[in-house]
Amino acid sequence: MKIGIVCYPTFGGSGVVATELGKALAKADHKIHFITYSQPTRLDFFNENLFYHEVDIRSYPLFEYPPYELALASKMVDVVKYEKLDLLHVHYAIPHASAAYMAKQILKTEGINIPIVTTLHGTDITLVGKDPSYAPVVTFSINESDGVTAVSDDLKKDTYQHFKILKDIAVIPNFIDLERFKKQKKEHFKKAICPNNEKLIVHTSNFRKVKRVDDVVRIFNKMRQHVPAKLLLVGDGPERSNIEALCRELGTCDDIRFLGKLEAVEEVLSVADLFIMPSEKESFGLAALEAMACEVPVISTNAGGLPELNINGKTGFLSKVGDIDDMTKNALHILNDSNLHTFKHNALARAKEFDITNIMPMYEDFYRDILKAQ
Ligand code: GMT
């Protein structure tokens, strides 16, 4: 198939899923055309089946906000027409689903039918999408898509709850490439960070409020009163300076390192003993899956789709949002040397269920069904 993929090309989970899906489809001999405003982060190599089309966003003094959606729709029209695409797959509803709708209508006037698949990733529904400033357009463009998928049962449920959706939503979970995300021998790295054999705790996120990174620091602060430990914070975002201030206030700075955005996050995960994800909302929790694939158990909240990934008492533990005491207690239980090995083993076994080789064919089948229905 010739498939156009539209996504945010940055470090966010939806962009990672879209890019990894495109790479896997290209490996299976489909022709994949990425349509984005810059080169997707994980698409920095050559493959004969992968193509990249940059959206040109023209500015003009009149525009306080350059109309990205129009530039994107125009690019979609161009690529569908000249590359003779079979289908467009847009990741994250805002504004990709409505731009795709516009492109579809334009192409229709030229006698071209292009089916649209929209994948809902999380905040496009739970945070941004349901805001009245976007909700009518999000509802309309989901209903007008030819196929809709969500990354967890919980996100599907939320979508039906918040919007008047008349379409079936298929659940296709996030996935992981186990050839890349696996425990590597990085003992020198562990020794450098934990010279006295401290336990290593890791959190990765975009440091937005919804991730509750301050809870990570508070849990860590309580834990280290019982077990020697170090914390690595990977990623960057709007809350970073508040978190630094909190570390200073709690006097934990010597044991916490901010690593910023990292491409090879699997190297850090390879030496971690525990991953903490205290999110207020999380449709799936791709970062937790990446940790589990590297044999790292997960302390998380029970928000959103997290219970569909992290199995309470097996691969880690689930707590209520904000319950720092419970998450601390659970973290100490996992880090106990008599438990740690079993949790690590279970985390990897669970991650294997989300291997890309199991999930990618679900998208292929979904595309075929949509094309058949045209
Ligand atoms: O977590 C974020 O803020 C990034 C966001 C995105 O759209 O890039 O992630 C969402 O999509 C990921 C991939 O499907 C999911 O694994 C994340 O759970 C989801 N984030 C939220 O729901 C908060």
Residues whose N, C-alpha, C, O or C-beta is under 5 A from the ligand:
A	BS01	GMT	G12 G13 S14 G15 V17 H121 G122 T123 V151 N174 K281 E282 S283 F284 G285 L286
